[in-house]
Amino acid sequence: MAQEAEGPWLEVIGKALAYLCVQHVAQDDPDRVGNLLAKVKFLEGIGVPKTDAALILGSTANSVSVMESRKKKGASVGKKGKK
């Protein structure tokens, strides 16, 4: 029975530690994880799936996807090809 209870608790502990990591990095080096997308990328870098990273940070996976697509579109807007 103890092993059955470990599964959910390990997930909760892991997500809490991931949140604490982001908060610690944001406090020590604010330029590294300044906005939500940067925080999601940081969490993905330490192995947290994007959907879980969004939930940890109080957002949704769809919202993060929309922000990413807007960022990609914004980077390409205004660039002209060579003539």
ZIBELRA-V181252 format. One record per residue. N is the residue number from 1. RES is the residue in one small letter. OMEGA is omega in whole degrees, -180 to 180 (none if undefined). NEAR is the number of other C-alpha atoms within 12 Angstrom. D_FIRST is the distance of its C-alpha to the first C-alpha in Angstrom with 2 decimals. Layout:
BEGIN
N:RES:OMEGA:NEAR:D_FIRST ; N:RES:OMEGA:NEAR:D_FIRST
END
This chain:
BEGIN
1:m:-180:6:0.00 ; 2:a:-180:8:3.80 ; 3:q:178:9:5.41 ; 4:e:-178:9:5.20 ; 5:a:-178:11:6.65 ; 6:e:-176:13:8.97 ; 7:g:-180:13:11.00 ; 8:p:-178:13:12.71 ; 9:w:178:14:13.15 ; 10:l:178:14:14.74 ; 11:e:179:16:17.02 ; 12:v:180:16:18.05 ; 13:i:180:15:18.78 ; 14:g:180:23:20.71 ; 15:k:179:26:22.77 ; 16:a:178:21:23.55 ; 17:l:178:19:24.75 ; 18:a:178:30:26.82 ; 19:y:180:28:28.42 ; 20:l:177:18:29.25 ; 21:c:-180:26:30.80 ; 22:v:-179:34:33.02 ; 23:q:180:25:34.09 ; 24:h:179:17:34.92 ; 25:v:179:20:36.95 ; 26:a:180:20:38.66 ; 27:q:-177:14:39.71 ; 28:d:-177:13:40.93 ; 29:d:-174:14:42.49 ; 30:p:180:16:43.11 ; 31:d:-178:12:45.20 ; 32:r:-179:20:42.35 ; 33:v:-175:22:40.13 ; 34:g:-176:19:42.63 ; 35:n:-176:19:41.60 ; 36:l:180:30:38.60 ; 37:l:178:30:39.30 ; 38:a:178:26:39.52 ; 39:k:178:37:36.19 ; 40:v:178:39:34.55 ; 41:k:178:27:36.26 ; 42:f:180:29:35.05 ; 43:l:176:33:31.40 ; 44:e:179:21:31.94 ; 45:g:178:16:33.44 ; 46:i:171:19:30.32 ; 47:g:179:16:28.23 ; 48:v:177:27:27.14 ; 49:p:-175:20:27.98 ; 50:k:-179:29:30.91 ; 51:t:179:23:29.12 ; 52:d:179:28:26.49 ; 53:a:179:37:29.35 ; 54:a:179:30:31.32 ; 55:l:179:24:28.56 ; 56:i:-177:31:27.97 ; 57:l:176:31:31.70 ; 58:g:180:16:31.98 ; 59:s:177:21:33.61 ; 60:t:179:20:32.97 ; 61:a:179:22:33.16 ; 62:n:179:16:36.27 ; 63:s:179:21:37.97 ; 64:v:178:27:37.43 ; 65:s:178:21:38.79 ; 66:v:179:16:41.83 ; 67:m:179:21:42.50 ; 68:e:-179:21:42.34 ; 69:s:177:15:44.73 ; 70:r:179:15:47.09 ; 71:k:179:15:47.12 ; 72:k:179:13:47.97 ; 73:k:-180:13:50.67 ; 74:g:180:13:52.05 ; 75:a:-178:12:52.46 ; 76:s:-180:12:54.57 ; 77:v:177:11:56.66 ; 78:g:177:8:60.13 ; 79:k:-179:9:60.26 ; 80:k:177:8:63.31 ; 81:g:179:7:63.97 ; 82:k:179:4:66.84 ; 83:k:none:3:70.15
END
